[in-house]
């Protein structure tokens, strides 16, 4: 089947009897929507359209992804990191 460009999406997401070859944790479930993993059973639909019938470009450009990992942003050539409490502390002082 040829992929469809569905135009602008509203964002009504539905998982129906979805299965995959990996674990079924939160990260895996969220990774199925942008097609980072293939589903082996069921349907994931956005606005009633199966994501496998959409162009990957439309699907991924319609999503916002927030990482669950925490990152420290280094400042001053890496010697300090952003701290609201004491910005003069170095990494070793923490």
TIPA-217878 format. One record per residue: chain; residue number from 0; x negated, y, z negated of N, C-alpha, C in turn; residue in one letter. Coordinates in Angstrom, 2 decimals, decimal comma, m for minus. Layout:
# residues N
chaine:A; num:NUM; n.x:X; n.y:Y; n.z:Z; ca.x:X; ca.y:Y; ca.z:Z; c.x:X; c.y:Y; c.z:Z; residu:a;
...
# end
This chain:
# residues 94
chaine:A; num:0; n.x:m0,84; n.y:m1,18; n.z:0,00; ca.x:0,00; ca.y:0,00; ca.z:0,00; c.x:m0,88; c.y:1,24; c.z:0,00; residu:x;
chaine:A; num:1; n.x:m0,51; n.y:2,26; n.z:0,75; ca.x:m1,25; ca.y:3,51; ca.z:0,79; c.x:m0,93; c.y:4,35; c.z:m0,43; residu:x;
chaine:A; num:2; n.x:m1,96; n.y:4,99; n.z:m0,99; ca.x:m1,78; ca.y:5,85; ca.z:m2,16; c.x:m1,00; c.y:7,10; c.z:m1,76; residu:x;
chaine:A; num:3; n.x:m0,22; n.y:7,59; n.z:m2,71; ca.x:0,62; ca.y:8,76; ca.z:m2,47; c.x:0,06; c.y:9,96; c.z:m3,23; residu:x;
chaine:A; num:4; n.x:0,25; n.y:11,13; n.z:m2,67; ca.x:m0,01; ca.y:12,36; ca.z:m3,39; c.x:1,35; c.y:12,86; c.z:m3,85; residu:x;
chaine:A; num:5; n.x:1,61; n.y:12,78; n.z:m5,14; ca.x:2,94; ca.y:13,06; ca.z:m5,67; c.x:3,19; c.y:14,54; c.z:m5,96; residu:x;
chaine:A; num:6; n.x:2,25; n.y:15,39; n.z:m5,62; ca.x:2,41; ca.y:16,81; ca.z:m5,93; c.x:2,11; c.y:17,07; c.z:m7,40; residu:x;
chaine:A; num:7; n.x:2,60; n.y:18,17; n.z:m7,91; ca.x:2,36; ca.y:18,53; ca.z:m9,31; c.x:3,16; c.y:17,62; c.z:m10,24; residu:x;
chaine:A; num:8; n.x:2,48; n.y:17,06; n.z:m11,23; ca.x:3,13; ca.y:16,15; ca.z:m12,18; c.x:3,63; c.y:16,89; c.z:m13,41; residu:x;
chaine:A; num:9; n.x:4,76; n.y:16,42; n.z:m13,96; ca.x:5,30; ca.y:16,98; ca.z:m15,20; c.x:4,61; c.y:16,38; c.z:m16,42; residu:x;
chaine:A; num:10; n.x:4,26; n.y:15,09; n.z:m16,34; ca.x:3,52; ca.y:14,47; ca.z:m17,42; c.x:4,30; c.y:13,49; c.z:m18,27; residu:x;
chaine:A; num:11; n.x:5,42; n.y:12,97; n.z:m17,77; ca.x:6,19; ca.y:11,96; ca.z:m18,49; c.x:5,48; c.y:10,62; c.z:m18,29; residu:x;
chaine:A; num:12; n.x:4,78; n.y:10,14; n.z:m19,34; ca.x:3,96; ca.y:8,92; ca.z:m19,24; c.x:4,68; c.y:7,76; c.z:m19,89; residu:x;
chaine:A; num:13; n.x:4,69; n.y:6,62; n.z:m19,18; ca.x:5,35; ca.y:5,43; ca.z:m19,71; c.x:4,47; c.y:4,20; c.z:m19,46; residu:x;
chaine:A; num:14; n.x:4,24; n.y:3,45; n.z:m20,55; ca.x:3,52; ca.y:2,17; ca.z:m20,47; c.x:4,58; c.y:1,08; c.z:m20,59; residu:x;
chaine:A; num:15; n.x:4,69; n.y:0,19; n.z:m19,58; ca.x:5,68; ca.y:m0,89; ca.z:m19,60; c.x:4,98; c.y:m2,24; c.z:m19,49; residu:x;
chaine:A; num:16; n.x:5,02; n.y:m3,01; n.z:m20,58; ca.x:4,47; ca.y:m4,38; ca.z:m20,59; c.x:3,06; c.y:m4,44; c.z:m20,02; residu:x;
chaine:A; num:17; n.x:2,22; n.y:m3,50; n.z:m20,43; ca.x:0,87; ca.y:m3,39; ca.z:m19,88; c.x:m0,07; c.y:m4,39; c.z:m20,52; residu:x;
chaine:A; num:18; n.x:m0,88; n.y:m5,03; n.z:m19,70; ca.x:m1,94; ca.y:m5,92; ca.z:m20,15; c.x:m3,23; c.y:m5,58; c.z:m19,43; residu:x;
chaine:A; num:19; n.x:m4,35; n.y:m5,87; n.z:m20,08; ca.x:m5,64; ca.y:m5,64; ca.z:m19,45; c.x:m6,62; c.y:m6,69; c.z:m19,94; residu:x;
chaine:A; num:20; n.x:m7,76; n.y:m6,79; n.z:m19,29; ca.x:m8,73; ca.y:m7,81; ca.z:m19,64; c.x:m9,59; c.y:m7,46; c.z:m20,83; residu:x;
chaine:A; num:21; n.x:m9,40; n.y:m6,29; n.z:m21,40; ca.x:m10,21; ca.y:m5,83; ca.z:m22,53; c.x:m9,36; c.y:m5,84; c.z:m23,79; residu:x;
chaine:A; num:22; n.x:m9,92; n.y:m5,31; n.z:m24,87; ca.x:m9,15; ca.y:m5,21; ca.z:m26,11; c.x:m8,00; c.y:m4,23; c.z:m25,92; residu:x;
chaine:A; num:23; n.x:m7,11; n.y:m4,18; n.z:m26,88; ca.x:m5,93; ca.y:m3,31; ca.z:m26,75; c.x:m5,96; c.y:m2,21; c.z:m27,80; residu:x;
chaine:A; num:24; n.x:m7,14; n.y:m1,64; n.z:m28,04; ca.x:m7,27; ca.y:m0,54; ca.z:m28,98; c.x:m6,83; c.y:0,78; c.z:m28,37; residu:x;
chaine:A; num:25; n.x:m6,84; n.y:1,82; n.z:m29,20; ca.x:m6,42; ca.y:3,15; ca.z:m28,74; c.x:m7,27; c.y:3,65; c.z:m27,59; residu:x;
chaine:A; num:26; n.x:m8,58; n.y:3,44; n.z:m27,68; ca.x:m9,46; ca.y:3,92; ca.z:m26,61; c.x:m9,18; c.y:3,21; c.z:m25,30; residu:x;
chaine:A; num:27; n.x:m8,96; n.y:1,91; n.z:m25,36; ca.x:m8,65; ca.y:1,15; ca.z:m24,15; c.x:m7,33; c.y:1,60; c.z:m23,55; residu:x;
chaine:A; num:28; n.x:m6,32; n.y:1,75; n.z:m24,40; ca.x:m5,00; ca.y:2,19; ca.z:m23,91; c.x:m5,11; c.y:3,54; c.z:m23,21; residu:x;
chaine:A; num:29; n.x:m5,87; n.y:4,46; n.z:m23,82; ca.x:m6,04; ca.y:5,79; ca.z:m23,21; c.x:m6,88; c.y:5,73; c.z:m21,94; residu:x;
chaine:A; num:30; n.x:m7,83; n.y:4,79; n.z:m21,87; ca.x:m8,69; ca.y:4,66; ca.z:m20,69; c.x:m7,97; c.y:4,04; c.z:m19,51; residu:x;
chaine:A; num:31; n.x:m6,84; n.y:3,40; n.z:m19,75; ca.x:m6,07; ca.y:2,81; ca.z:m18,65; c.x:m5,39; c.y:3,89; c.z:m17,81; residu:x;
chaine:A; num:32; n.x:m4,96; n.y:4,97; n.z:m18,43; ca.x:m4,21; ca.y:6,01; ca.z:m17,71; c.x:m5,02; c.y:6,63; c.z:m16,57; residu:x;
chaine:A; num:33; n.x:m6,27; n.y:7,05; n.z:m16,77; ca.x:m7,04; ca.y:7,60; ca.z:m15,65; c.x:m7,70; c.y:6,53; c.z:m14,78; residu:x;
chaine:A; num:34; n.x:m7,32; n.y:5,27; n.z:m14,96; ca.x:m7,84; ca.y:4,14; ca.z:m14,18; c.x:m9,31; c.y:3,89; c.z:m14,43; residu:x;
chaine:A; num:35; n.x:m9,78; n.y:4,10; n.z:m15,66; ca.x:m11,14; ca.y:3,71; ca.z:m16,01; c.x:m11,22; c.y:2,19; c.z:m16,10; residu:x;
chaine:A; num:36; n.x:m10,10; n.y:1,55; n.z:m16,46; ca.x:m9,96; ca.y:0,09; ca.z:m16,47; c.x:m8,75; c.y:m0,26; c.z:m15,63; residu:x;
chaine:A; num:37; n.x:m8,77; n.y:m1,44; n.z:m15,04; ca.x:m7,63; ca.y:m1,92; ca.z:m14,26; c.x:m6,65; c.y:m2,64; c.z:m15,18; residu:x;
chaine:A; num:38; n.x:m5,36; n.y:m2,41; n.z:m14,97; ca.x:m4,37; ca.y:m3,17; ca.z:m15,72; c.x:m4,17; c.y:m4,51; c.z:m15,01; residu:x;
chaine:A; num:39; n.x:m3,90; n.y:m5,56; n.z:m15,80; ca.x:m3,70; ca.y:m6,89; ca.z:m15,23; c.x:m2,24; c.y:m7,29; c.z:m15,21; residu:x;
chaine:A; num:40; n.x:m1,42; n.y:m6,53; n.z:m15,94; ca.x:0,01; ca.y:m6,82; ca.z:m15,97; c.x:0,75; c.y:m5,53; c.z:m16,31; residu:x;
chaine:A; num:41; n.x:2,00; n.y:m5,46; n.z:m15,91; ca.x:2,83; ca.y:m4,32; ca.z:m16,25; c.x:2,59; c.y:m3,10; c.z:m15,39; residu:x;
chaine:A; num:42; n.x:3,10; n.y:m1,97; n.z:m15,88; ca.x:3,07; ca.y:m0,72; ca.z:m15,11; c.x:2,78; c.y:0,43; c.z:m16,06; residu:x;
chaine:A; num:43; n.x:1,93; n.y:1,33; n.z:m15,60; ca.x:1,79; ca.y:2,64; ca.z:m16,23; c.x:2,35; c.y:3,62; c.z:m15,22; residu:x;
chaine:A; num:44; n.x:3,34; n.y:4,39; n.z:m15,64; ca.x:3,99; ca.y:5,34; ca.z:m14,72; c.x:3,88; c.y:6,75; c.z:m15,25; residu:x;
chaine:A; num:45; n.x:3,68; n.y:7,69; n.z:m14,35; ca.x:3,71; ca.y:9,11; ca.z:m14,67; c.x:4,83; c.y:9,70; c.z:m13,84; residu:x;
chaine:A; num:46; n.x:5,79; n.y:10,31; n.z:m14,52; ca.x:6,97; ca.y:10,87; ca.z:m13,85; c.x:7,67; c.y:9,82; c.z:m12,99; residu:x;
chaine:A; num:47; n.x:7,66; n.y:8,57; n.z:m13,48; ca.x:8,35; ca.y:7,49; ca.z:m12,79; c.x:7,57; c.y:6,86; c.z:m11,64; residu:x;
chaine:A; num:48; n.x:6,34; n.y:7,32; n.z:m11,39; ca.x:5,54; ca.y:6,79; ca.z:m10,29; c.x:4,42; c.y:5,93; c.z:m10,87; residu:x;
chaine:A; num:49; n.x:4,31; n.y:4,71; n.z:m10,40; ca.x:3,23; ca.y:3,81; ca.z:m10,82; c.x:1,90; c.y:4,47; c.z:m10,48; residu:x;
chaine:A; num:50; n.x:0,98; n.y:4,53; n.z:m11,46; ca.x:m0,30; ca.y:5,21; ca.z:m11,21; c.x:m1,11; c.y:4,54; c.z:m10,11; residu:x;
chaine:A; num:51; n.x:m0,86; n.y:3,26; n.z:m9,85; ca.x:m1,58; ca.y:2,57; ca.z:m8,77; c.x:m1,11; c.y:3,03; c.z:m7,40; residu:x;
chaine:A; num:52; n.x:0,04; n.y:3,73; n.z:m7,35; ca.x:0,56; ca.y:4,25; ca.z:m6,09; c.x:0,14; c.y:5,70; c.z:m5,83; residu:x;
chaine:A; num:53; n.x:m0,58; n.y:6,30; n.z:m6,79; ca.x:m1,01; ca.y:7,70; ca.z:m6,66; c.x:m2,45; c.y:7,75; c.z:m6,15; residu:x;
chaine:A; num:54; n.x:m2,81; n.y:8,89; n.z:m5,59; ca.x:m4,21; ca.y:9,08; ca.z:m5,27; c.x:m4,96; c.y:9,27; c.z:m6,58; residu:x;
chaine:A; num:55; n.x:m6,15; n.y:8,74; n.z:m6,65; ca.x:m6,97; ca.y:8,88; ca.z:m7,85; c.x:m7,28; c.y:10,35; c.z:m8,12; residu:x;
chaine:A; num:56; n.x:m7,47; n.y:11,09; n.z:m7,07; ca.x:m7,75; ca.y:12,53; ca.z:m7,20; c.x:m6,60; c.y:13,26; c.z:m7,89; residu:x;
chaine:A; num:57; n.x:m5,38; n.y:13,01; n.z:m7,47; ca.x:m4,22; ca.y:13,66; ca.z:m8,10; c.x:m4,11; c.y:13,23; c.z:m9,57; residu:x;
chaine:A; num:58; n.x:m4,21; n.y:11,95; n.z:m9,81; ca.x:m4,05; ca.y:11,43; ca.z:m11,16; c.x:m5,07; c.y:12,04; c.z:m12,11; residu:x;
chaine:A; num:59; n.x:m6,33; n.y:11,96; n.z:m11,77; ca.x:m7,38; ca.y:12,44; ca.z:m12,67; c.x:m7,40; c.y:13,96; c.z:m12,79; residu:x;
chaine:A; num:60; n.x:m7,04; n.y:14,67; n.z:m11,74; ca.x:m7,03; ca.y:16,13; ca.z:m11,84; c.x:m5,83; c.y:16,63; c.z:m12,65; residu:x;
chaine:A; num:61; n.x:m4,88; n.y:15,76; n.z:m12,92; ca.x:m3,69; ca.y:16,13; ca.z:m13,71; c.x:m3,85; c.y:15,82; c.z:m15,19; residu:x;
chaine:A; num:62; n.x:m4,97; n.y:15,20; n.z:m15,56; ca.x:m5,18; ca.y:14,79; ca.z:m16,94; c.x:m6,22; c.y:15,66; c.z:m17,62; residu:x;
chaine:A; num:63; n.x:m6,06; n.y:15,82; n.z:m18,92; ca.x:m7,08; ca.y:16,43; ca.z:m19,76; c.x:m7,55; c.y:15,39; c.z:m20,75; residu:x;
chaine:A; num:64; n.x:m8,85; n.y:15,20; n.z:m20,85; ca.x:m9,39; ca.y:14,16; ca.z:m21,72; c.x:m10,20; c.y:14,81; c.z:m22,83; residu:x;
chaine:A; num:65; n.x:m9,89; n.y:14,42; n.z:m24,06; ca.x:m10,63; ca.y:14,90; ca.z:m25,22; c.x:m11,39; c.y:13,72; c.z:m25,80; residu:x;
chaine:A; num:66; n.x:m12,70; n.y:13,84; n.z:m25,89; ca.x:m13,53; ca.y:12,77; ca.z:m26,42; c.x:m13,32; c.y:12,62; c.z:m27,92; residu:x;
chaine:A; num:67; n.x:m13,44; n.y:11,41; n.z:m28,43; ca.x:m13,28; ca.y:11,17; ca.z:m29,86; c.x:m14,61; c.y:11,27; c.z:m30,60; residu:x;
chaine:A; num:68; n.x:m15,71; n.y:11,35; n.z:m29,87; ca.x:m17,02; ca.y:11,45; ca.z:m30,49; c.x:m17,29; c.y:12,88; c.z:m30,95; residu:x;
chaine:A; num:69; n.x:m18,02; n.y:13,00; n.z:m32,04; ca.x:m18,39; ca.y:14,31; ca.z:m32,58; c.x:m19,81; c.y:14,62; c.z:m32,10; residu:x;
chaine:A; num:70; n.x:m20,01; n.y:15,83; n.z:m31,61; ca.x:m21,32; ca.y:16,26; ca.z:m31,14; c.x:m21,77; c.y:17,48; c.z:m31,92; residu:x;
chaine:A; num:71; n.x:m23,06; n.y:17,57; n.z:m32,18; ca.x:m23,66; ca.y:18,76; ca.z:m32,76; c.x:m24,29; c.y:19,55; c.z:m31,62; residu:x;
chaine:A; num:72; n.x:m24,06; n.y:20,84; n.z:m31,60; ca.x:m24,64; ca.y:21,68; ca.z:m30,57; c.x:m25,88; c.y:22,36; c.z:m31,13; residu:x;
chaine:A; num:73; n.x:m27,00; n.y:22,14; n.z:m30,50; ca.x:m28,26; ca.y:22,69; ca.z:m30,97; c.x:m28,45; c.y:24,11; c.z:m30,47; residu:x;
chaine:A; num:74; n.x:m29,04; n.y:24,94; n.z:m31,32; ca.x:m29,32; ca.y:26,33; ca.z:m30,98; c.x:m30,81; c.y:26,59; c.z:m31,13; residu:x;
chaine:A; num:75; n.x:m31,27; n.y:27,72; n.z:m30,68; ca.x:m32,66; ca.y:28,15; ca.z:m30,86; c.x:m33,66; c.y:27,08; c.z:m30,42; residu:x;
chaine:A; num:76; n.x:m33,52; n.y:26,56; n.z:m29,26; ca.x:m34,45; ca.y:25,57; ca.z:m28,75; c.x:m34,39; c.y:24,24; c.z:m29,49; residu:x;
chaine:A; num:77; n.x:m33,30; n.y:23,95; n.z:m30,16; ca.x:m33,13; ca.y:22,68; ca.z:m30,84; c.x:m33,52; c.y:22,70; c.z:m32,29; residu:x;
chaine:A; num:78; n.x:m34,00; n.y:23,81; n.z:m32,82; ca.x:m34,45; ca.y:23,82; ca.z:m34,21; c.x:m33,31; c.y:24,01; c.z:m35,21; residu:x;
chaine:A; num:79; n.x:m32,23; n.y:24,58; n.z:m34,78; ca.x:m31,08; ca.y:24,79; ca.z:m35,67; c.x:m29,82; c.y:24,30; c.z:m34,99; residu:x;
chaine:A; num:80; n.x:m28,80; n.y:24,01; n.z:m35,78; ca.x:m27,52; ca.y:23,69; ca.z:m35,17; c.x:m26,45; c.y:24,60; c.z:m35,76; residu:x;
chaine:A; num:81; n.x:m25,36; n.y:24,69; n.z:m35,07; ca.x:m24,29; ca.y:25,60; ca.z:m35,42; c.x:m23,67; c.y:25,22; c.z:m36,76; residu:x;
chaine:A; num:82; n.x:m23,72; n.y:26,11; n.z:m37,71; ca.x:m23,13; ca.y:25,86; ca.z:m39,02; c.x:m22,44; c.y:27,13; c.z:m39,47; residu:x;
chaine:A; num:83; n.x:m21,20; n.y:27,01; n.z:m39,89; ca.x:m20,48; ca.y:28,17; ca.z:m40,39; c.x:m20,93; c.y:28,52; c.z:m41,80; residu:x;
chaine:A; num:84; n.x:m21,45; n.y:27,55; n.z:m42,53; ca.x:m21,82; ca.y:27,77; ca.z:m43,92; c.x:m23,19; c.y:28,41; c.z:m44,06; residu:x;
chaine:A; num:85; n.x:m24,17; n.y:27,88; n.z:m43,38; ca.x:m25,56; ca.y:28,39; ca.z:m43,52; c.x:m26,30; c.y:28,22; c.z:m42,20; residu:x;
chaine:A; num:86; n.x:m26,16; n.y:29,19; n.z:m41,30; ca.x:m26,77; ca.y:29,05; ca.z:m39,98; c.x:m28,29; c.y:29,02; c.z:m39,98; residu:x;
chaine:A; num:87; n.x:m28,94; n.y:29,39; n.z:m41,09; ca.x:m30,40; ca.y:29,41; ca.z:m41,09; c.x:m31,01; c.y:28,04; c.z:m41,40; residu:x;
chaine:A; num:88; n.x:m30,21; n.y:27,05; n.z:m41,78; ca.x:m30,72; ca.y:25,71; ca.z:m42,08; c.x:m31,15; c.y:25,00; c.z:m40,81; residu:x;
chaine:A; num:89; n.x:m32,24; n.y:24,25; n.z:m40,88; ca.x:m32,66; ca.y:23,45; ca.z:m39,73; c.x:m32,06; c.y:22,06; c.z:m39,85; residu:x;
chaine:A; num:90; n.x:m32,24; n.y:21,23; n.z:m38,84; ca.x:m31,74; ca.y:19,87; ca.z:m38,88; c.x:m32,31; c.y:19,09; c.z:m40,06; residu:x;
chaine:A; num:91; n.x:m33,58; n.y:19,32; n.z:m40,38; ca.x:m34,21; ca.y:18,61; ca.z:m41,49; c.x:m33,65; c.y:19,03; c.z:m42,84; residu:x;
chaine:A; num:92; n.x:m33,14; n.y:20,25; n.z:m42,95; ca.x:m32,57; ca.y:20,75; ca.z:m44,21; c.x:m31,22; c.y:20,14; c.z:m44,51; residu:x;
chaine:A; num:93; n.x:m30,56; n.y:19,62; n.z:m43,51; ca.x:m29,21; ca.y:19,08; ca.z:m43,71; c.x:m29,29; c.y:17,77; c.z:m44,35; residu:x;
# end
